[in-house]
Amino acid sequence: MARWTLAVGLALLFAGSSESAGVKNATSAISADMRPIRMVITLIEEMKVQCEKDAEGDLAAYDKFMCWCKTNEEEKGKAIEDGKAHIEELNAFLEGAAAKEGELKTLIESLAKDIQEDKDALATATAVREKEFEAFQ
């Protein structure tokens, strides 16, 4: 356990020198003639480089995702505002249509009453003319 703690401690101490170690490719720089502590340090340095690469990739993905979120939020916010405005327009149209419906129903009733009065007047006039015609003959 003490060796492991010492190895990790030394690895962390020398972790800042990963650039000086020259580890840049995905293959390991460990060779058979290295001391065990150097192997651990090299592995940790390689892990650090790989973590930094992964962090850069994650940051790029995060930036892309956040850009999408911001754009999407703006688009959806505008769509919601447009939808609310459209709902208000439709509600105003419905109120106007209901008022027009009431007006037209009143006009229809009035016209139906006028038509019935005209039919009654026509029937009365026809009856009077028929009586006059019979009296004339």
C-alpha positions as CSV (number, residue, x, y, z in Angstrom):
1,M,0.0,0.0,0.0
2,A,2.8,2.4,0.9
3,R,4.5,1.7,-2.5
4,W,1.2,2.5,-4.3
5,T,0.7,5.7,-2.3
6,L,4.3,6.7,-3.1
7,A,3.9,5.9,-6.8
8,V,0.7,7.9,-7.0
9,G,2.3,10.8,-5.1
10,L,5.3,10.9,-7.3
11,A,3.2,10.5,-10.4
12,L,1.1,13.5,-9.3
13,L,4.3,15.5,-8.6
14,F,5.6,14.8,-12.0
15,A,2.3,15.0,-13.8
16,G,2.9,18.6,-14.7
17,S,5.9,17.5,-16.8
18,S,3.8,15.5,-19.4
19,E,4.7,18.0,-22.1
20,S,8.4,17.5,-21.4
21,A,8.0,13.7,-21.6
22,G,7.0,14.0,-25.2
23,V,4.0,11.7,-25.0
24,K,1.8,12.8,-28.0
25,N,0.5,9.7,-29.7
26,A,-2.0,7.0,-28.6
27,T,0.7,4.3,-28.2
28,S,2.4,3.9,-24.9
29,A,5.9,5.2,-24.3
30,I,6.6,2.4,-21.8
31,S,9.6,0.2,-22.5
32,A,10.8,-3.0,-20.8
33,D,13.9,-1.3,-19.4
34,M,12.1,1.3,-17.4
35,R,11.9,1.3,-13.6
36,P,8.4,0.5,-12.2
37,I,8.0,4.0,-10.8
38,R,8.9,5.5,-14.1
39,M,6.3,3.2,-15.8
40,V,3.6,4.4,-13.4
41,I,4.6,8.0,-14.0
42,T,4.5,7.5,-17.7
43,L,1.1,5.8,-17.6
44,I,-0.3,8.7,-15.5
45,E,1.2,11.2,-17.9
46,E,-0.4,9.4,-20.8
47,M,-3.7,9.3,-18.9
48,K,-3.4,13.1,-18.3
49,V,-2.8,13.8,-22.0
50,Q,-5.7,11.5,-23.0
51,C,-7.9,13.3,-20.4
52,E,-7.0,16.7,-21.8
53,K,-7.8,15.5,-25.3
54,D,-11.1,14.1,-24.1
55,A,-11.8,17.4,-22.2
56,E,-11.2,19.4,-25.4
57,G,-13.6,17.1,-27.3
58,D,-16.2,17.4,-24.5
59,L,-15.9,21.2,-24.4
60,A,-16.4,21.4,-28.2
61,A,-19.5,19.1,-27.9
62,Y,-20.7,21.2,-24.9
63,D,-20.3,24.4,-26.9
64,K,-22.1,22.9,-29.9
65,F,-24.9,21.7,-27.6
66,M,-25.3,25.0,-25.8
67,C,-25.4,26.8,-29.2
68,W,-28.2,24.5,-30.2
69,C,-30.0,25.0,-26.9
70,K,-29.8,28.8,-27.2
71,T,-31.0,28.8,-30.9
72,N,-33.7,26.3,-30.1
73,E,-34.9,28.2,-27.1
74,E,-35.1,31.4,-29.1
75,E,-37.0,29.6,-31.9
76,K,-39.4,28.0,-29.5
77,G,-39.9,31.2,-27.6
78,K,-40.8,33.0,-30.8
79,A,-43.1,30.2,-31.8
80,I,-44.9,30.4,-28.4
81,E,-45.3,34.2,-28.7
82,D,-46.6,33.8,-32.3
83,G,-49.0,31.1,-31.1
84,K,-50.3,33.2,-28.3
85,A,-50.8,36.2,-30.7
86,H,-52.6,33.8,-33.1
87,I,-54.9,32.6,-30.3
88,E,-55.8,36.2,-29.4
89,E,-56.6,36.9,-33.0
90,L,-58.8,33.8,-33.2
91,N,-60.6,34.7,-29.9
92,A,-61.3,38.1,-31.3
93,F,-62.5,36.6,-34.5
94,L,-64.8,34.2,-32.5
95,E,-66.2,37.1,-30.5
96,G,-66.9,39.0,-33.8
97,A,-68.4,36.0,-35.4
98,A,-70.7,35.4,-32.4
99,A,-71.8,39.0,-32.6
100,K,-72.4,38.7,-36.4
101,E,-74.3,35.5,-35.8
102,G,-76.6,37.2,-33.4
103,E,-77.1,40.1,-35.8
104,L,-77.9,37.7,-38.7
105,K,-80.3,35.6,-36.6
106,T,-82.2,38.8,-35.7
107,L,-82.2,39.8,-39.4
108,I,-83.4,36.4,-40.5
109,E,-86.3,36.5,-37.9
110,S,-87.2,40.0,-39.1
111,L,-87.1,38.9,-42.7
112,A,-89.1,35.8,-42.0
113,K,-91.7,37.9,-40.3
114,D,-91.7,40.4,-43.3
115,I,-92.1,37.4,-45.7
116,Q,-95.0,36.0,-43.7
117,E,-96.7,39.5,-43.6
118,D,-96.2,39.8,-47.3
119,K,-97.7,36.3,-47.9
120,D,-100.7,37.2,-45.8
121,A,-101.1,40.6,-47.6
122,L,-100.8,38.7,-51.0
123,A,-103.4,36.2,-49.9
124,T,-105.7,39.0,-48.8
125,A,-105.2,40.9,-52.0
126,T,-105.8,37.8,-54.1
127,A,-109.0,37.0,-52.2
128,V,-110.2,40.6,-52.7
129,R,-109.4,40.5,-56.5
130,E,-111.2,37.2,-56.9
131,K,-114.3,38.6,-55.2
132,E,-114.1,41.6,-57.5
133,F,-113.6,39.4,-60.5
134,E,-116.6,37.3,-59.6
135,A,-118.7,40.4,-59.0
136,F,-117.6,41.8,-62.3
137,Q,-118.8,38.8,-64.2
